[in-house]
Amino acid sequence: MNTTFEDGPLDAGDVAVLTQLADSYRRLDPVPAGMPERIKFAITVRSLEAEVAQLVQERPLVVRGTDTHRVESVTFSAGKVSLMVSTTPSGELVRIDGWVTVAGAQVEASFAERSFSATADENGRFVIDGAPHGSVIFVIRLDPNDPDETPVVTPRIEV
């Protein structure tokens, strides 16, 4: 970082003013809840060149926060696949039952700290057991053996 300017280097007074200014912005105009996760999602989608599934339906709404939802069931749809997931809390963990319209598709539930993977059976059903509560995106690979395939990624939801 360049700390030398036309009128000289930054001094302790400059640093104090800049620190107060930064504190004011943090207090008066904080980063919206979930914004870093949404930015990370957007960057991830762009880097994957993934198709993004749209949220089609969620039911029933259990808790509504300022920017996030906790749902029991949610459906996503993209041009080549649809995904429905249903969550069942089990203490501090969550069981995710899912159905995807492509048999044999690989579905990854990606949380901040860890990812869980399952392969859909011949009916498109899969189960992810022992997942944490929290923010998750689903990444769907229709042919897990094709490294050039474009994955389908869902928006982030809370489970």
Stockholm file with secondary structure:
# STOCKHOLM 1.0

chainA/1-159         MNTTFEDGPLDAGDVAVLTQLADSYRRLDPVPAGMPERIKFAITVRSLEAEVAQLVQERPLVVRGTDTHRVESVTFSAGKVSLMVSTTPSGELVRIDGWVTVAGAQVEASFAERSFSATADENGRFVIDGAPHGSVIFVIRLDPNDPDETPVVTPRIEV
#=GR chainA/1-159 SS CCCEETTEECCHHHHHHHHHHHHHHHHHSCCCTTHHHHHHHHHHHHHHTCEECEEEEEEEEEEECSSCEEEEEEEEECSSCEEEEEEEEETTEEEEEEEESSTTCEEEEECSSCEEEEECCTTSEEEEEEEESSEEEEEEESSTTCTTCCCEECCCEEC
#=GC SS_cons         CCCEETTEECCHHHHHHHHHHHHHHHHHSCCCTTHHHHHHHHHHHHHHTCEECEEEEEEEEEEECSSCEEEEEEEEECSSCEEEEEEEEETTEEEEEEEESSTTCEEEEECSSCEEEEECCTTSEEEEEEEESSEEEEEEESSTTCTTCCCEECCCEEC
//
